[in-house]
């Protein structure tokens, strides 16, 4: 049985959403990162103490995008990941990773700085650069959506899970602004039944909306 450590609106939602899309059975193990110390069972899987984490038999993994790639390869083939020889594959790979490295991380760091840094350091050069960095990468998504309904082309893929999660999280917590094309895309993708099931289970696991 696949066990996903996480819950709520954390990055584990990317993993559980993928499991729902692929029809994979999984157990969502809620983790409260505010506990001190963190639970030993969780730290045995990820000593670094962040989520998501995955246990699948003898396999243990962290990092949401890496976990997604593992599940796609281990339990595929699936239309959610184009074949490497498919012309859509390079674009798929680009946006799969852009969702975290190009979009999520700069806004996450800005959020942490604004909430946790000493007041005099909250609006610094780095946080302003993070916003510029995010906005430049967001243009890649905008241009892509002007040409196709999904990020890899005509079909929904795991790249859409990666980027859509960031949009949902960013609008709720990160104070990001999306244009009309991104808003329409977001509404279309989050209407999928697999997303709704994953979100419902994830919020129920932690008891937080």
C-alpha positions in Angstrom: 0.0 0.0 0.0 1.2 3.5 -0.9 1.4 5.8 2.1 1.5 9.5 1.6 2.5 11.6 4.6 1.0 15.1 4.5 -2.6 16.4 4.3 -4.3 19.7 4.2 -3.3 22.1 1.4 0.3 21.0 1.5 2.3 19.8 -1.5 1.1 16.3 -0.6 -2.0 17.3 -2.5 -0.1 17.0 -5.7 0.7 13.3 -4.9 -2.8 12.3 -3.7 -4.3 14.1 -6.8 -2.1 12.0 -9.0 -3.0 8.8 -7.2 -6.7 9.7 -7.7 -6.1 10.3 -11.4 -4.3 7.0 -11.8 -6.7 5.0 -9.7 -4.0 4.0 -7.2 -4.9 2.9 -3.7 -3.2 4.9 -1.1 -3.3 5.8 2.6 -3.0 9.4 3.6 -1.1 9.7 6.8 -1.7 13.2 8.3 1.3 15.1 9.6 1.2 18.1 11.9 4.4 20.1 11.3 3.6 22.4 14.2 4.2 19.6 16.7 7.5 19.7 18.7 9.1 17.3 18.4 7.7 15.8 15.2 6.4 12.2 15.4 9.1 9.6 15.3 7.2 7.5 12.7 7.3 10.5 10.3 10.9 11.4 11.0 11.9 7.8 10.2 10.6 8.4 6.7 11.9 11.9 6.3 14.5 13.0 8.9 14.5 16.5 7.3 10.9 16.9 8.7 8.9 18.3 5.7 6.1 17.0 3.6 5.2 15.2 1.4 6.9 11.9 2.1 6.1 8.6 0.5 6.4 5.0 1.6 5.8 2.3 -1.0 7.0 -1.0 0.2 10.7 -0.6 0.6 10.8 2.7 -1.2 10.9 6.0 0.8 10.9 9.3 -1.0 10.4 13.0 -0.4 9.9 16.0 -2.8 6.5 16.2 -4.5 7.7 16.3 -8.1 10.1 13.4 -7.7 7.4 11.4 -6.0 5.1 12.1 -8.9 7.7 11.0 -11.4 8.3 7.8 -9.5 4.6 6.9 -9.4 4.1 7.7 -13.1 7.1 5.5 -14.0 6.4 2.7 -11.5 2.7 2.3 -12.1 2.4 3.6 -15.7 2.3 3.8 -18.6 -0.4 6.5 -18.3 -1.6 9.4 -20.5 -0.7 11.6 -17.6 3.0 11.3 -18.6 3.7 11.4 -22.4 6.1 8.9 -23.7 9.7 10.3 -24.1 9.3 10.0 -27.9 6.0 11.9 -27.9 6.5 15.5 -29.3 4.7 16.8 -26.2 7.2 15.2 -23.8 9.7 18.1 -23.6 7.0 20.7 -22.9 5.4 18.3 -20.4 8.8 18.0 -18.5 9.3 21.7 -18.5 6.0 22.6 -16.9 6.1 19.6 -14.5 9.2 21.1 -12.9 8.3 24.7 -13.4 5.3 24.3 -11.1 7.7 23.9 -8.2 11.1 25.4 -9.1 9.9 28.4 -11.1 6.6 29.2 -9.6 6.1 27.7 -6.1 9.5 28.2 -4.5 9.9 32.0 -5.0 6.4 32.7 -3.7 6.9 30.3 -0.8 10.1 32.0 0.2 8.5 35.5 0.0 5.6 34.2 2.2 7.9 32.8 4.8 10.0 36.0 4.9 6.9 38.2 5.3 5.5 36.0 8.1 8.6 35.0 10.0 11.4 37.5 9.4 12.1 40.4 11.7 9.8 43.3 10.6 12.7 45.4 9.3 13.7 42.5 7.0 10.4 41.6 5.5 10.3 43.8 2.5 13.9 43.3 1.3 15.6 43.0 -2.1 15.3 39.2 -2.1 11.5 39.2 -1.5 11.0 41.7 -4.3 13.2 39.7 -6.6 11.2 36.6 -5.8 8.1 38.3 -7.1 9.8 39.3 -10.3 11.2 35.8 -10.7 7.7 34.3 -10.3 6.1 36.8 -12.7 8.7 36.1 -15.4 8.0 32.3 -15.2 4.3 32.9 -15.1 4.6 34.4 -18.6 5.6 31.0 -19.9 2.3 29.6 -18.6 0.3 32.5 -20.1 1.9 32.0 -23.5 1.3 28.3 -23.4 -2.3 28.6 -22.5 -2.8 30.9 -25.4 -1.9 28.0 -27.7 -3.4 25.0 -26.0 -6.0 24.1 -23.3 -3.4 22.2 -21.2 0.3 22.8 -20.5 1.6 19.8 -22.5 -0.9 20.3 -25.3 -4.4 19.0 -25.9 -4.5 16.5 -23.0 -4.4 16.9 -19.3 -1.1 15.6 -17.8 0.8 15.6 -14.5 2.3 18.9 -15.5 -1.1 20.4 -15.0 -1.3 18.9 -11.5 2.1 20.5 -10.7 1.2 24.0 -11.9 -2.4 24.0 -10.8 -1.5 23.1 -7.2 0.8 26.1 -7.1 -1.9 28.4 -8.4 -4.4 27.1 -5.8 -1.9 27.5 -3.0 -0.6 30.8 -4.2 -4.0 32.4 -4.5 -4.9 31.3 -1.0 -1.7 31.9 0.8 0.8 33.6 -1.5 -1.1 36.7 -2.6 -0.5 36.0 -6.3 -2.6 37.5 -9.1 -3.6 35.5 -12.1 -4.9 36.7 -15.5 -8.1 35.7 -17.2 -6.5 32.8 -19.1 -4.9 31.3 -15.9 -8.2 31.8 -14.0 -10.2 30.0 -16.7 -7.6 27.2 -16.8 -7.6 26.9 -13.0 -11.4 26.6 -12.9 -11.4 24.0 -15.7 -8.7 21.8 -14.1 -9.9 22.0 -10.5 -13.4 20.8 -11.6 -11.9 17.4 -12.3 -13.4 14.7 -10.0 -10.0 13.4 -9.1 -8.9 16.8 -7.8 -12.1 17.2 -5.8 -11.7 13.7 -4.2 -8.1 14.4 -3.3 -8.8 17.8 -1.8 -11.7 16.4 0.2 -9.6 13.6 1.6 -6.7 15.9 2.3 -8.7 18.5 4.2 -10.6 15.8 6.1 -7.3 14.2 7.2 -6.1 17.3 9.0 -9.5 18.8 9.9 -8.5 22.1 8.3 -10.0 24.0 5.4 
